[in-house]
Amino acid sequence: MPTPNEQDLAALRFQAAARDLEHVVRSIAQRYIAQEVPLTWRLLHAIEAEALADLGFASRHDAIMLGLFQRPGELAYPETDDPVDFGRSNALPAVFAFAVSAYERAAQSADAARRATQRKNAPRRPRAWGG
């Protein structure tokens, strides 16, 4: 079995940190989702700040790894109460991508639950064979 080299180990550490950060962001976003707070630019920035300041996350990863998840200063995004819209862009900072994904999953779950409720409450048509 080949011995992992430094690049392989660094890639594994990065993947572990990304999964950890995703979990932190999803936990933060879920608080807002549960309160039905819409995802605005201002909230997205707040989620980012809270996630990157999370002491548990920071204690589990070294400073170099943490720096990889910092949004570059030249990537400026609005800080308004307008709804988040990235258009067709899929090049998002990690925290933004994780938060948007959490909101999208919650919306899909809510839509599925709403459709299930509508089907359950729909009037039943009589069937020719009974039942």
C-alpha positions in Angstrom: 0.0 0.0 0.0 1.6 3.3 -1.0 2.4 5.9 1.6 0.3 9.1 1.2 2.4 12.0 0.2 2.1 15.6 1.6 -0.3 16.6 -1.2 -2.6 13.7 -0.5 -2.6 14.5 3.3 -3.2 18.2 2.6 -6.1 17.3 0.3 -7.6 15.1 3.0 -7.2 17.8 5.6 -8.9 20.3 3.3 -11.8 17.9 2.7 -12.2 17.3 6.4 -12.2 21.1 7.1 -14.7 21.7 4.3 -17.1 19.1 5.7 -16.7 20.6 9.1 -17.4 24.1 7.9 -20.4 22.9 5.9 -21.8 21.3 9.1 -21.2 24.6 11.1 -22.8 26.7 8.3 -25.8 24.4 8.0 -26.4 24.5 11.8 -26.3 28.3 11.8 -28.6 28.5 8.7 -31.0 26.0 10.2 -31.7 28.4 13.1 -32.8 31.1 10.6 -34.7 28.6 8.4 -36.6 27.3 11.4 -37.7 31.0 12.1 -38.6 31.4 8.4 -36.1 34.2 8.0 -35.4 34.8 4.3 -31.9 34.6 3.0 -30.8 38.2 2.4 -27.3 39.5 1.6 -27.0 40.9 5.1 -28.0 37.5 6.7 -25.5 35.7 4.4 -22.7 38.0 5.6 -23.8 37.3 9.2 -23.8 33.6 8.7 -20.3 33.8 7.1 -19.0 35.8 10.0 -20.4 33.5 12.6 -19.2 30.4 10.9 -15.7 31.6 10.4 -15.6 32.8 14.0 -16.9 29.4 15.4 -14.4 28.5 18.1 -14.9 24.7 17.6 -14.2 25.0 13.9 -11.2 27.2 14.5 -9.8 24.9 17.2 -10.0 21.8 14.9 -8.0 23.3 12.0 -4.8 25.2 11.7 -4.5 28.8 10.7 -3.4 28.1 7.1 -6.5 25.8 6.6 -8.8 28.4 8.1 -7.3 31.1 5.7 -8.4 29.0 2.7 -12.0 29.6 3.6 -11.8 33.3 4.1 -13.5 35.2 1.3 -10.9 37.3 -0.6 -11.4 41.0 0.0 -11.8 41.7 -3.7 -15.0 39.5 -3.8 -17.4 42.1 -2.6 -21.0 41.3 -2.3 -23.9 43.6 -1.3 -24.8 44.0 2.3 -28.4 44.8 1.9 -31.7 43.3 2.9 -32.4 42.2 -0.7 -32.9 38.5 -1.3 -29.7 36.7 -2.3 -29.4 36.1 -6.0 -26.2 34.9 -7.6 -27.7 34.6 -11.0 -26.0 31.9 -13.0 -22.8 32.1 -11.1 -21.6 28.9 -9.4 -18.3 30.3 -8.2 -19.2 31.2 -4.6 -17.2 31.4 -1.4 -17.5 28.2 0.5 -19.6 29.6 3.4 -22.0 31.3 0.9 -22.4 28.1 -1.1 -23.1 26.0 2.0 -25.7 28.6 3.3 -27.4 28.8 -0.1 -27.5 25.0 -0.3 -29.1 24.7 3.1 -31.8 27.2 2.2 -32.4 25.4 -1.2 -32.8 22.1 0.6 -35.2 23.6 3.1 -37.3 25.0 0.3 -37.3 21.7 -1.5 -38.4 19.9 1.7 -41.1 22.5 2.3 -42.4 22.1 -1.3 -42.5 18.3 -1.0 -44.3 18.6 2.3 -46.8 21.1 0.8 -47.5 18.7 -2.2 -47.9 15.8 0.2 -50.4 17.7 2.2 -52.3 18.8 -0.9 -52.5 15.2 -2.1 -53.7 14.0 1.3 -56.4 16.7 1.5 -57.5 16.4 -2.1 -61.0 15.1 -2.6 -61.1 11.4 -3.4 -62.7 10.5 -6.7 -64.8 7.4 -6.6 -63.3 4.5 -8.5 -65.3 2.2 -10.7 -63.9 -0.8 -8.8 -64.6 0.7 -5.4 -62.1 1.9 -2.9 
